[in-house]
Amino acid sequence: MAGIADVARAAGVSKSTASRALTGSGYVSATTRQRVRDAAAALGYVPTTSAVSLVTGRTQTVGVVMPSLDRWFFAQVLEGIQDALLERRYDLALYGAPPESSARREMFEHFLARKRFDGLIAVGIEPSAHELERLVEFGKPVVAVGGYGIGTNAVSIDDHAAARIATDHLVGLGHREIVFLGGDPDGRRTSFGDGRRLDGYLSAMGEAGLEASVRHVQSEVTMPGGYGAAVELLGDRRTRPTAIVGVCDEVAVGAIIAARRLGIRVPERLSVVGIDDHAYAEMFSLTTLQQRPHQQGRAAVQLLMWQLDDPDAPTHRLYESSPLVVRNSTAPVDDDASAIIGVGPLGTG
C-alpha cells in the first residue's frame, strides 16, 4: 500500500509539502496541490484519519445527534450532512437519541462527553431537558438544526411564519372553521418547531378575528397518527371543519386518506394544507409550505466549518425559505354543499 513518502516522491515534493497538500493545512500553491492529489490518486493513496489528525490537530469527525432515523425530515437532513462532510473528507459519527429513553439520558450525561470529534450537529433537540446546553458544555462547536437554539449557530425554517401563511391561505379562500391537526396539547412530546407552528396558526386565526373558531386536535406526528385523529375529527358532520392545517405533511396526508375513506371530497368539501413538502406531497397533490431538509443539513456543516476555522466568529441563525406550494388539496369554501358524497335530496352528491 502506498504511503505519503511514495506520493511525495511521485509528485516531486517533500513529505511535509505532500501532507499539507492533502490535508489542507498550511499553504501550498494550487499547482503543487493538484500535482500531489493526482499522484495520490494514481497510487491509490488515502490519508488516514489519524495521519490527518496529527497534522491538523483535528479528528476529522463530526458527531450528529438526532431523535429519529426513520422519519423523512431527519433522513433528509442526515443525507445533506453526510454529502457535505464527504466533500470535505470528514467522518460522520451518528447518535440516535429516542425521546424519553434511558439510552438518551445516558448519551447526554456520559457517552457523548467521552467521544472525540471536532464538533456536533444537533437535529431536532428540544429545550425541556436542556440537552442542547449540555452539548455546548462539552466545549466543542455545536450547530443546531431546528427551531430551538441557545445562541449557537443554527439553521431552520421559520416555523411560526410557515403555519401562519398556511392558515392565511385557507382564510383567504373563505374558510372559517379551520382545525390545526397534530402535536401534543401539553407540549411534553411536541417538538419545539411544531409548537412554533401551532403558535403561527393561533396568530393567523387571531388576526382574522377567528379566535372563537380555534381548534387544536392532538395526534402523533406521523401519517397513521394524522389518519387516526382525522377519522375521529371528520366523523361527526355537525362539528366537521371545512379546512385542516397539518402540523406537517405526514399528518396532512393522513387526514386526506381519512377524508377519502369517509367519502369526503378533497378539496371540494375539505381543504388540507401541510408543511414540509414531503416526498409524498406531490403524489397526494398536497398544498404545503416547502422546506428543504437536505439543504439544511448541508448548511449546518458549512456553519460548523466556519466555526472550526474561526472560533471567535459571531454566531448565525440561517432561516431557509419556505414558499407556499399550491396544489389541489385546497379550494374556496362551499358552505351550501354537503360534505358527504351521496348525501342530499334523492341521494345525489
Residue frames relative to the residue before (quaternion, step in Angstrom):
aa qw qx qy qz dx dy dz
M 1.0000 0.0000 0.0000 0.0000 0.00 0.00 0.00
A 0.4838 -0.6892 0.4632 0.2765 3.58 -0.89 0.97
G 0.2049 -0.7682 0.5952 0.1166 3.54 -1.13 0.74
I 0.7333 -0.4207 0.2928 0.4467 3.54 -1.32 0.06
A 0.6057 0.5554 -0.3574 0.4437 3.62 1.12 -0.63
D 0.6400 0.5203 -0.3241 0.4634 3.59 1.02 -0.77
V 0.6430 0.5157 -0.3194 0.4676 3.56 1.01 -0.85
A 0.6534 0.5189 -0.3146 0.4525 3.58 0.91 -0.93
R 0.6627 0.5056 -0.3077 0.4588 3.56 0.93 -0.89
A 0.6734 0.4956 -0.3010 0.4585 3.59 0.91 -0.86
A 0.7160 0.4316 -0.2472 0.4898 3.58 1.07 -0.70
G 0.4216 -0.7277 0.4483 0.3030 3.57 1.26 -0.23
V 0.5863 0.5359 -0.3875 0.4679 3.59 1.06 0.78
S 0.6130 -0.5293 0.4203 0.4092 3.57 -1.31 0.09
K 0.6540 -0.5080 0.3818 0.4105 3.57 -1.29 0.34
S 0.6534 0.5177 -0.3255 0.4462 3.60 0.95 -0.80
T 0.6428 0.5082 -0.3236 0.4731 3.58 1.03 -0.76
A 0.6407 0.5210 -0.3197 0.4646 3.57 0.98 -0.84
S 0.6476 0.5219 -0.3146 0.4576 3.55 0.99 -0.85
R 0.6618 0.4961 -0.3105 0.4685 3.59 0.93 -0.89
A 0.6481 0.5343 -0.3229 0.4362 3.57 0.97 -0.82
L 0.7307 0.4425 -0.2396 0.4613 3.58 0.99 -0.84
T 0.7328 0.4126 -0.2366 0.4867 3.59 1.12 -0.60
G 0.4302 -0.7052 0.4654 0.3179 3.58 1.20 -0.40
S 0.5446 0.6082 -0.3983 0.4181 3.58 1.26 0.22
G 0.8111 0.1629 -0.1537 0.5403 3.58 -0.57 1.16
Y 0.6029 -0.6042 0.3945 0.3404 3.52 -1.25 0.42
V 0.1096 0.7216 -0.6799 0.0704 3.51 -1.15 0.88
S 0.5028 -0.6575 0.4557 0.3274 3.58 -0.86 0.87
A 0.6350 -0.5572 0.3797 0.3769 3.54 -1.16 0.61
T 0.6449 0.5304 -0.3213 0.4467 3.57 1.00 -0.82
T 0.6761 0.4849 -0.2895 0.4732 3.56 0.92 -0.94
R 0.6287 0.5428 -0.3382 0.4424 3.58 0.95 -0.87
Q 0.6790 0.4840 -0.2984 0.4644 3.56 0.89 -0.91
R 0.6361 0.5284 -0.3350 0.4515 3.60 1.01 -0.77
V 0.6526 0.5010 -0.3094 0.4770 3.58 1.03 -0.80
R 0.6626 0.5018 -0.3109 0.4610 3.59 0.93 -0.86
D 0.6266 0.5252 -0.3337 0.4692 3.59 1.04 -0.74
A 0.6509 0.5094 -0.3118 0.4687 3.58 1.00 -0.83
A 0.6491 0.5175 -0.3142 0.4607 3.57 0.98 -0.86
A 0.6560 0.5100 -0.3096 0.4624 3.56 0.99 -0.84
A 0.6589 0.5151 -0.3095 0.4524 3.56 0.96 -0.86
L 0.7253 0.4218 -0.2316 0.4924 3.58 1.07 -0.75
G 0.4369 -0.7042 0.4517 0.3303 3.58 1.27 -0.24
Y 0.3851 0.7376 -0.4733 0.2892 3.58 1.17 0.54
V 0.0306 -0.7681 0.6396 -0.0042 3.56 -0.98 0.96
P 0.3850 -0.7297 0.5046 0.2544 3.63 -0.61 1.05
T 0.4158 -0.7027 0.5189 0.2531 3.59 -0.92 0.87
T 0.6356 -0.5327 0.3949 0.3953 3.54 -1.22 0.46
S 0.6555 0.5179 -0.3198 0.4470 3.57 0.97 -0.84
A 0.6445 0.5173 -0.3297 0.4565 3.59 1.01 -0.76
V 0.6516 0.4998 -0.3135 0.4769 3.56 0.96 -0.85
S 0.6398 0.5455 -0.3258 0.4324 3.57 0.99 -0.84
L 0.6301 0.5418 -0.3394 0.4407 3.56 1.00 -0.76
V 0.7003 0.4663 -0.2650 0.4711 3.58 1.02 -0.80
T 0.7993 0.3439 -0.1503 0.4693 3.56 0.82 -1.04
G 0.4144 -0.6987 0.4832 0.3266 3.58 1.15 -0.50
R 0.6280 0.5086 -0.3354 0.4842 3.58 1.29 0.20
T 0.5006 -0.6535 0.4816 0.3007 3.55 -1.23 0.49
Q 0.3097 -0.7576 0.5013 0.2809 3.58 1.26 -0.40
T 0.6011 0.5187 -0.3631 0.4876 3.57 1.13 0.69
V 0.1245 -0.7635 0.6308 0.0609 3.56 -1.06 0.86
G 0.3095 -0.7432 0.5673 0.1732 3.55 -0.92 0.96
V 0.1087 -0.7760 0.6198 0.0444 3.57 -1.04 0.85
V 0.0853 -0.7942 0.6016 0.0044 3.56 -0.76 1.11
M 0.1632 0.7794 -0.5929 0.1198 3.58 -0.81 0.98
P 0.5419 -0.6768 0.3999 0.2974 3.59 -1.05 0.73
S 0.8057 0.1395 -0.0471 0.5738 3.60 1.10 -0.54
L 0.2367 -0.7830 0.5623 0.1215 3.54 -1.08 0.76
D 0.7126 0.4861 -0.2522 0.4385 3.59 1.22 -0.31
R 0.5861 0.5482 -0.3954 0.4468 3.61 1.22 0.13
W 0.6670 -0.5575 0.3307 0.3673 3.52 -1.12 0.82
F 0.6759 0.5096 -0.3205 0.4252 3.61 0.73 -0.99
F 0.7080 0.4623 -0.2764 0.4568 3.58 0.75 -1.01
A 0.6336 0.5280 -0.3324 0.4575 3.58 1.01 -0.77
Q 0.6719 0.4950 -0.2973 0.4638 3.58 0.99 -0.83
V 0.6221 0.5215 -0.3368 0.4771 3.60 1.01 -0.78
L 0.6622 0.5153 -0.3057 0.4500 3.57 0.89 -0.96
E 0.6401 0.5201 -0.3302 0.4590 3.59 0.96 -0.80
G 0.6562 0.5069 -0.3111 0.4643 3.59 0.98 -0.81
I 0.6308 0.5239 -0.3244 0.4716 3.57 1.02 -0.82
Q 0.6768 0.5029 -0.2979 0.4475 3.55 0.85 -0.98
D 0.6445 0.5230 -0.3335 0.4470 3.59 0.89 -0.86
A 0.6916 0.4825 -0.2826 0.4573 3.57 0.89 -0.97
L 0.6601 0.4977 -0.3166 0.4652 3.60 1.01 -0.72
L 0.6283 0.5351 -0.3421 0.4493 3.58 0.99 -0.75
E 0.6241 0.5422 -0.3349 0.4521 3.58 1.03 -0.77
R 0.7319 0.3919 -0.2100 0.5163 3.57 1.15 -0.67
R 0.4477 -0.7157 0.4246 0.3270 3.59 1.34 0.18
Y 0.4169 0.6756 -0.4871 0.3640 3.56 1.00 0.90
D 0.4024 -0.6724 0.5650 0.2585 3.53 -1.23 0.59
L 0.2741 -0.7421 0.5921 0.1534 3.55 -1.26 0.54
A 0.1057 -0.7619 0.6369 0.0518 3.57 -0.91 0.98
L 0.1464 -0.8351 0.5293 0.0315 3.57 -0.38 1.27
Y 0.0643 -0.7893 0.6107 -0.0004 3.54 -0.96 0.98
G 0.2113 -0.7654 0.5977 0.1104 3.56 -0.60 1.17
A 0.0749 -0.8119 0.5789 -0.0135 3.55 -0.87 1.01
P 0.1634 -0.8179 0.5435 0.0944 3.63 0.26 1.21
P 0.5348 -0.6549 0.4194 0.3303 3.62 -0.83 0.92
E 0.8700 0.1164 -0.0970 0.4691 3.52 -1.23 0.74
S 0.4918 0.6383 -0.4475 0.3879 3.59 1.05 0.72
S 0.5778 -0.5795 0.4422 0.3672 3.57 -1.19 0.53
A 0.6030 0.5605 -0.3554 0.4426 3.58 1.11 -0.67
R 0.6387 0.5257 -0.3243 0.4589 3.56 1.04 -0.78
R 0.6561 0.5055 -0.3188 0.4608 3.58 0.89 -0.89
E 0.6555 0.5065 -0.3124 0.4650 3.58 0.93 -0.87
M 0.6327 0.5526 -0.3297 0.4308 3.56 1.00 -0.82
F 0.7354 0.4274 -0.2445 0.4655 3.56 0.80 -1.00
E 0.6892 0.4927 -0.2902 0.4450 3.59 1.04 -0.66
H 0.8463 0.1527 -0.0229 0.5098 3.56 0.91 -0.89
F 0.7135 0.5193 -0.2951 0.3662 3.57 0.61 -1.17
L 0.7047 0.4696 -0.2862 0.4482 3.59 0.74 -1.02
A 0.6124 0.5723 -0.3518 0.4167 3.58 1.09 -0.66
R 0.6908 0.4821 -0.2797 0.4606 3.61 1.15 -0.53
K 0.6079 0.5980 -0.3460 0.3914 3.57 1.21 -0.37
R 0.3194 -0.7317 0.5722 0.1876 3.53 -1.21 0.60
F 0.2715 0.7171 -0.6089 0.2034 3.53 -0.65 1.16
D 0.5844 -0.6141 0.4086 0.3382 3.54 -1.21 0.48
G 0.7927 -0.1093 0.0974 0.5917 3.57 1.09 -0.63
L 0.3585 -0.7322 0.5483 0.1863 3.53 -1.35 0.24
I 0.1377 -0.7300 0.6591 0.1172 3.54 -1.20 0.64
A 0.1334 -0.8043 0.5786 0.0235 3.55 -0.59 1.22
V 0.1246 -0.8183 0.5608 0.0189 3.58 -0.56 1.19
G 0.8662 0.0247 -0.0377 0.4977 3.56 -0.76 1.07
I 0.3231 0.7441 -0.5207 0.2663 3.60 1.05 0.69
E 0.3437 -0.7823 0.4970 0.1513 3.56 -0.86 1.03
P 0.5585 -0.6494 0.4088 0.3152 3.60 -1.15 0.55
S 0.5451 0.6947 -0.3914 0.2589 3.59 1.10 -0.69
A 0.7784 0.3273 -0.1765 0.5058 3.61 0.89 -0.89
H 0.4226 -0.7255 0.4465 0.3093 3.61 1.29 0.15
E 0.2475 0.8120 -0.4962 0.1820 3.56 1.08 0.71
L 0.6212 0.5286 -0.3563 0.4558 3.58 1.01 -0.68
E 0.6163 0.5338 -0.3383 0.4698 3.57 1.06 -0.75
R 0.6325 0.5352 -0.3256 0.4555 3.56 1.03 -0.79
L 0.6417 0.5174 -0.3258 0.4630 3.60 0.97 -0.78
V 0.6418 0.5227 -0.3240 0.4581 3.59 0.98 -0.82
E 0.6304 0.5615 -0.3292 0.4230 3.57 1.05 -0.75
F 0.5568 0.6064 -0.3992 0.4036 3.61 1.18 -0.34
G 0.4719 -0.7177 0.4090 0.3082 3.58 1.26 -0.23
K 0.5851 0.5423 -0.3801 0.4682 3.58 1.26 0.31
P 0.5985 -0.5450 0.4235 0.4067 3.61 -1.15 0.45
V 0.0940 -0.7907 0.6048 0.0159 3.57 -1.01 0.89
V 0.0768 -0.7544 0.6502 0.0462 3.55 -1.06 0.85
A 0.2370 -0.7722 0.5771 0.1208 3.57 -0.89 0.97
V 0.1456 -0.7378 0.6507 0.1052 3.55 -1.11 0.77
G 0.6429 0.4532 -0.3588 0.5025 3.57 -0.51 1.19
G 0.7238 -0.4976 0.2855 0.3835 3.52 -1.29 0.21
Y 0.7019 0.4945 -0.2714 0.4350 3.56 1.09 -0.69
G 0.1409 0.7739 -0.6080 0.1074 3.54 -0.95 0.93
I 0.2248 -0.7710 0.5812 0.1312 3.58 -1.17 0.53
G 0.7458 -0.3371 0.2000 0.5387 3.55 0.98 0.82
T 0.4943 0.6231 -0.4471 0.4093 3.58 1.26 0.21
N 0.6044 -0.4652 0.4581 0.4565 3.53 -1.29 0.07
A 0.0477 0.8137 -0.5727 0.0876 3.58 -0.90 0.88
V 0.0955 -0.7634 0.6358 0.0617 3.52 -1.29 0.50
S 0.2003 0.7581 -0.5958 0.1738 3.57 -0.97 0.90
I 0.4532 -0.5629 0.5541 0.4132 3.50 -1.33 -0.27
D 0.5170 -0.5778 0.5011 0.3843 3.57 -1.29 0.09
D 0.2595 -0.8192 0.4924 0.1383 3.57 0.05 1.33
H 0.6179 0.5471 -0.3421 0.4493 3.59 1.00 -0.78
A 0.6926 0.4751 -0.2778 0.4663 3.56 0.84 -1.00
A 0.6222 0.5567 -0.3501 0.4248 3.61 0.99 -0.79
A 0.7023 0.4502 -0.2732 0.4789 3.60 0.85 -0.93
R 0.6127 0.5397 -0.3519 0.4577 3.57 1.08 -0.66
I 0.6597 0.4959 -0.3058 0.4746 3.59 0.93 -0.87
A 0.6313 0.5327 -0.3328 0.4549 3.60 0.98 -0.83
T 0.6832 0.4752 -0.2812 0.4778 3.57 0.93 -0.91
D 0.6267 0.5343 -0.3299 0.4614 3.59 0.98 -0.82
H 0.6039 0.5606 -0.3528 0.4433 3.58 1.04 -0.75
L 0.6886 0.4703 -0.2759 0.4781 3.58 0.92 -0.90
V 0.6250 0.5270 -0.3358 0.4678 3.57 1.00 -0.79
G 0.6585 0.5216 -0.3022 0.4506 3.57 0.99 -0.83
L 0.6625 0.4744 -0.2977 0.4974 3.57 1.23 -0.44
G 0.6337 -0.5770 0.3128 0.4095 3.59 1.29 0.17
H 0.4830 0.6725 -0.4420 0.3450 3.60 1.24 0.06
R 0.1377 -0.7848 0.6018 0.0539 3.53 -1.08 0.83
E 0.7074 0.3686 -0.2388 0.5538 3.59 1.10 -0.66
I 0.1518 0.8027 -0.5441 0.1913 3.55 0.20 1.36
V 0.1665 -0.7962 0.5787 0.0581 3.57 -0.74 1.11
F 0.2834 -0.7033 0.6227 0.1929 3.54 -1.15 0.73
L 0.1209 -0.8280 0.5475 0.0061 3.57 -0.55 1.22
G 0.7368 0.4136 -0.3160 0.4315 3.56 -0.82 1.03
G 0.7354 0.4021 -0.3093 0.4492 3.53 -1.10 0.73
D 0.4900 -0.6611 0.5040 0.2623 3.50 -1.30 0.49
P 0.4743 -0.7138 0.4245 0.2919 3.65 -0.58 1.05
D 0.7177 0.4362 -0.2852 0.4619 3.63 0.96 -0.71
G 0.5169 -0.7017 0.3772 0.3134 3.56 1.31 0.06
R 0.4704 0.7112 -0.4397 0.2821 3.59 1.20 -0.22
R 0.7922 0.2290 -0.1230 0.5522 3.58 1.03 -0.78
T 0.5163 0.6320 -0.4215 0.3955 3.57 1.25 0.17
S 0.4368 -0.6994 0.4930 0.2775 3.58 -0.78 0.96
F 0.6541 -0.5209 0.3753 0.3999 3.54 -1.24 0.46
G 0.6654 0.5076 -0.3018 0.4567 3.57 0.95 -0.89
D 0.6560 0.5012 -0.3159 0.4676 3.58 0.98 -0.82
G 0.6150 0.5352 -0.3435 0.4662 3.57 1.09 -0.63
R 0.6338 0.5173 -0.3217 0.4767 3.55 1.07 -0.74
R 0.6265 0.5294 -0.3378 0.4616 3.58 1.07 -0.69
L 0.6259 0.5169 -0.3357 0.4779 3.58 1.01 -0.75
D 0.6400 0.5206 -0.3225 0.4641 3.58 0.97 -0.81
G 0.6413 0.5274 -0.3257 0.4523 3.60 1.01 -0.77
Y 0.6228 0.5238 -0.3230 0.4830 3.57 1.07 -0.78
L 0.6694 0.5012 -0.3047 0.4560 3.58 0.86 -0.95
S 0.6375 0.5279 -0.3292 0.4545 3.59 0.99 -0.78
A 0.6750 0.4941 -0.2993 0.4590 3.57 0.89 -0.94
M 0.6502 0.5068 -0.3191 0.4675 3.59 0.96 -0.81
G 0.6505 0.5130 -0.3127 0.4647 3.59 1.01 -0.77
E 0.6681 0.5009 -0.3018 0.4601 3.56 0.92 -0.87
A 0.6874 0.4576 -0.2731 0.4935 3.58 1.17 -0.57
G 0.4957 -0.6722 0.4179 0.3575 3.59 1.28 0.02
L 0.5352 0.6483 -0.3788 0.3869 3.57 1.21 0.51
E 0.1741 0.8225 -0.5247 0.1339 3.59 1.11 0.62
A 0.6633 0.5269 -0.3109 0.4310 3.59 0.95 -0.83
S 0.7000 0.4658 -0.2661 0.4714 3.58 1.20 -0.44
V 0.4137 0.7278 -0.4638 0.2898 3.59 1.28 -0.02
R 0.1050 0.7687 -0.6250 0.0861 3.56 -0.95 0.97
H 0.0782 -0.7681 0.6349 0.0294 3.53 -0.93 0.98
V 0.1070 -0.7961 0.5952 0.0232 3.56 -0.63 1.15
Q 0.4060 -0.7402 0.4916 0.2135 3.54 -0.69 1.14
S 0.1879 0.7423 -0.6399 0.0641 3.53 -1.25 0.59
E 0.5631 -0.5232 0.4936 0.4070 3.51 -1.28 0.28
V 0.4496 -0.7063 0.4809 0.2605 3.56 -1.03 0.79
T 0.4757 0.6009 -0.4679 0.4401 3.50 0.61 1.32
M 0.6527 -0.5033 0.3792 0.4205 3.58 -1.25 0.20
P 0.6690 0.4633 -0.3205 0.4849 3.66 0.86 -0.79
G 0.6237 0.5431 -0.3405 0.4474 3.58 1.07 -0.70
G 0.6642 0.4925 -0.2965 0.4779 3.57 0.96 -0.87
Y 0.6304 0.5390 -0.3260 0.4536 3.56 1.04 -0.82
G 0.6907 0.4962 -0.2885 0.4398 3.58 0.78 -1.01
A 0.6808 0.4757 -0.2908 0.4750 3.57 0.92 -0.89
A 0.6596 0.5157 -0.3123 0.4488 3.60 1.01 -0.79
V 0.5858 0.5638 -0.3783 0.4425 3.61 1.04 -0.65
E 0.6852 0.4669 -0.2769 0.4857 3.57 0.93 -0.91
L 0.6556 0.5300 -0.3069 0.4417 3.58 0.95 -0.91
L 0.7685 0.3901 -0.1872 0.4713 3.56 0.86 -1.01
G 0.5294 0.6857 -0.3910 0.3110 3.56 1.23 -0.31
D 0.7146 0.3789 -0.2386 0.5374 3.61 1.15 -0.56
R 0.3649 -0.7752 0.4762 0.1977 3.55 -0.35 1.26
R 0.6340 0.5676 -0.3361 0.4036 3.60 1.07 -0.69
T 0.7799 0.2871 -0.1550 0.5342 3.59 1.09 -0.62
R 0.3900 0.7485 -0.4602 0.2756 3.56 1.29 0.16
P 0.3846 -0.7137 0.5290 0.2507 3.63 -0.90 0.87
T 0.4661 -0.6443 0.5126 0.3238 3.55 -1.30 0.14
A 0.8043 0.1331 -0.0592 0.5761 3.59 1.23 -0.29
I 0.1670 -0.7668 0.6153 0.0744 3.53 -1.25 0.61
V 0.1643 -0.7097 0.6734 0.1258 3.53 -1.17 0.78
G 0.2294 -0.7765 0.5731 0.1264 3.58 -0.56 1.13
V 0.5337 -0.6357 0.4492 0.3306 3.56 -0.98 0.83
C 0.7685 -0.0283 -0.0058 0.6392 3.56 1.29 -0.42
D 0.6924 -0.4876 0.3271 0.4193 3.57 -1.24 0.23
E 0.6114 0.5610 -0.3672 0.4203 3.59 0.99 -0.72
V 0.6579 0.4839 -0.2967 0.4949 3.58 0.98 -0.84
A 0.6565 0.5200 -0.3123 0.4485 3.59 0.95 -0.87
V 0.6499 0.4968 -0.3193 0.4785 3.59 0.97 -0.80
G 0.6124 0.5421 -0.3418 0.4629 3.58 1.04 -0.72
A 0.6486 0.5122 -0.3096 0.4702 3.58 1.05 -0.80
I 0.6339 0.5239 -0.3316 0.4623 3.61 1.00 -0.76
I 0.6454 0.5090 -0.3224 0.4696 3.59 0.96 -0.84
A 0.6414 0.5217 -0.3221 0.4612 3.59 0.98 -0.85
A 0.6516 0.5177 -0.3183 0.4540 3.59 0.92 -0.90
R 0.6609 0.5103 -0.3141 0.4519 3.59 0.89 -0.87
R 0.6758 0.4860 -0.3031 0.4639 3.58 0.95 -0.81
L 0.6744 0.4558 -0.2903 0.5032 3.58 1.18 -0.47
G 0.5218 -0.6590 0.3986 0.3667 3.59 1.26 -0.02
I 0.4761 0.6549 -0.4443 0.3836 3.58 1.20 0.45
R 0.3412 -0.7709 0.5027 0.1914 3.57 -0.57 1.13
V 0.1412 -0.7468 0.6479 0.0507 3.53 -1.03 1.00
P 0.6055 -0.2535 -0.7537 0.0313 1.62 -1.53 2.01
E 0.3897 0.7667 -0.4659 0.2080 3.62 1.23 -0.10
R 0.8061 0.2409 -0.1096 0.5293 3.58 0.97 -0.84
L 0.7835 0.1058 -0.0607 0.6093 3.57 1.26 -0.34
S 0.1811 -0.7672 0.6075 0.0981 3.56 -0.84 1.01
V 0.0839 -0.7951 0.6006 0.0075 3.56 -1.03 0.87
V 0.0661 -0.7745 0.6291 0.0100 3.55 -0.98 0.97
G 0.1516 -0.7777 0.6027 0.0946 3.56 -1.05 0.76
I 0.2855 -0.7073 0.6061 0.2255 3.53 -1.37 -0.20
D 0.6608 0.4964 -0.4131 0.3823 3.59 -0.88 1.04
D 0.1629 -0.7675 0.5819 0.2141 3.60 0.90 -0.96
H 0.0232 -0.8288 0.5509 -0.0953 3.50 0.78 1.23
A 0.6619 -0.5118 0.3722 0.4018 3.55 -1.25 0.39
Y 0.6808 0.4818 -0.2858 0.4719 3.61 1.17 -0.53
A 0.4751 0.7201 -0.4284 0.2686 3.60 1.21 -0.36
E 0.6679 0.4937 -0.3056 0.4656 3.59 0.89 -0.88
M 0.6383 0.5481 -0.3251 0.4320 3.58 0.96 -0.86
F 0.7465 0.3467 -0.1993 0.5319 3.60 1.06 -0.77
S 0.3949 -0.7430 0.4488 0.3009 3.58 1.34 0.21
L 0.2472 0.8170 -0.4763 0.2111 3.53 1.04 0.89
T 0.3590 -0.6778 0.6016 0.2230 3.54 -0.96 0.94
T 0.1104 0.8200 -0.5416 0.1487 3.57 -0.71 1.04
L 0.4262 -0.6220 0.5758 0.3161 3.52 -1.39 0.12
Q 0.3433 -0.7930 0.4740 0.1690 3.55 -0.54 1.18
Q 0.0736 0.7349 -0.6737 -0.0251 3.50 -1.16 0.70
R 0.3059 -0.7538 0.5622 0.1486 3.55 -1.24 0.55
P 0.1770 -0.8345 0.5109 0.1064 3.61 0.21 1.22
H 0.5736 0.5702 -0.3921 0.4384 3.60 1.10 -0.54
Q 0.6698 0.4846 -0.2914 0.4813 3.58 0.96 -0.86
Q 0.6141 0.5402 -0.3502 0.4566 3.59 1.07 -0.67
G 0.6271 0.5301 -0.3323 0.4640 3.58 1.05 -0.73
R 0.6574 0.4972 -0.3043 0.4775 3.57 0.95 -0.86
A 0.6537 0.5160 -0.3136 0.4563 3.58 0.97 -0.87
A 0.6193 0.5497 -0.3437 0.4430 3.58 1.05 -0.74
V 0.6414 0.5100 -0.3214 0.4746 3.58 1.00 -0.79
Q 0.6411 0.5233 -0.3290 0.4548 3.59 0.94 -0.83
L 0.6479 0.5108 -0.3161 0.4684 3.59 0.96 -0.85
L 0.6574 0.5107 -0.3141 0.4565 3.57 0.97 -0.85
M 0.6559 0.5105 -0.3175 0.4565 3.60 0.95 -0.83
W 0.6104 0.5366 -0.3480 0.4673 3.58 1.05 -0.74
Q 0.6841 0.4839 -0.2928 0.4606 3.56 0.92 -0.89
L 0.6288 0.5251 -0.3386 0.4629 3.60 1.05 -0.68
D 0.6895 0.4803 -0.2764 0.4664 3.56 0.99 -0.83
D 0.7982 0.0720 -0.0208 0.5978 3.59 1.10 -0.66
P 0.2195 -0.8302 0.4992 0.1158 3.61 0.15 1.27
D 0.6943 0.4744 -0.2770 0.4650 3.59 1.15 -0.50
A 0.4381 0.7040 -0.4614 0.3156 3.58 1.24 0.00
P 0.5485 -0.6112 0.4441 0.3582 3.62 -1.08 0.63
T 0.4908 -0.6618 0.4804 0.3006 3.54 -1.14 0.63
H 0.2019 -0.7766 0.5894 0.0935 3.54 -1.23 0.56
R 0.1468 -0.7120 0.6693 0.1534 3.53 -1.27 0.50
L 0.1803 -0.7851 0.5885 0.0686 3.53 -0.65 1.17
Y 0.1549 -0.7683 0.6151 0.0860 3.56 -0.78 1.03
E 0.2793 -0.7482 0.5815 0.1552 3.55 -0.58 1.17
S 0.5256 -0.6383 0.4575 0.3270 3.58 -1.03 0.75
S 0.0912 -0.7831 0.6134 0.0473 3.59 -1.17 0.61
P 0.0657 -0.8427 0.5340 0.0169 3.59 0.37 1.21
L 0.5175 -0.6143 0.5024 0.3200 3.53 -1.26 0.55
V 0.1230 -0.7689 0.6256 0.0474 3.56 -0.86 1.03
V 0.1610 -0.8176 0.5492 0.0635 3.58 -0.31 1.25
R 0.0109 -0.7745 0.6320 -0.0243 3.53 -0.78 1.11
N 0.7325 -0.4670 0.3005 0.3937 3.60 -1.08 -0.59
S 0.5069 0.6461 -0.4433 0.3593 3.61 1.09 0.49
T 0.7179 0.3536 -0.2489 0.5456 3.59 1.27 0.10
A 0.0743 0.7711 -0.6268 0.0833 3.55 -1.15 0.76
P 0.6541 -0.4917 0.3756 0.4352 3.60 -1.23 0.30
V 0.5479 -0.6291 0.4452 0.3252 3.55 -1.09 0.75
D 0.1528 -0.7597 0.6270 0.0798 3.54 -1.16 0.74
D 0.2164 -0.8373 0.4905 0.1071 3.56 0.08 1.31
D 0.7037 0.4907 -0.2761 0.4334 3.59 1.06 -0.63
A 0.6285 0.5732 -0.3378 0.4027 3.58 1.19 -0.38
S 0.5088 -0.6180 0.4980 0.3334 3.55 -1.18 0.55
A 0.4393 -0.6984 0.5014 0.2603 3.56 -1.12 0.69
I 0.7249 0.4100 -0.2383 0.4996 3.58 1.18 -0.39
I 0.4492 -0.6711 0.5166 0.2845 3.56 -0.87 0.93
G 0.8069 0.2768 -0.2055 0.4797 3.56 -0.91 0.92
V 0.6209 0.5103 -0.3560 0.4769 3.62 1.23 -0.03
G 0.5334 0.5932 -0.4597 0.3901 3.58 -0.70 1.03
P 0.7504 -0.3688 0.2681 0.4786 3.57 -1.24 -0.06
L 0.8552 0.0476 -0.0788 0.5100 3.56 -0.92 0.99
G 0.6091 -0.6081 0.3372 0.3814 3.57 1.23 0.55
T 0.4625 0.6649 -0.4690 0.3522 3.62 1.11 0.51
G 0.4015 -0.7200 0.5185 0.2271 3.58 -1.20 0.62
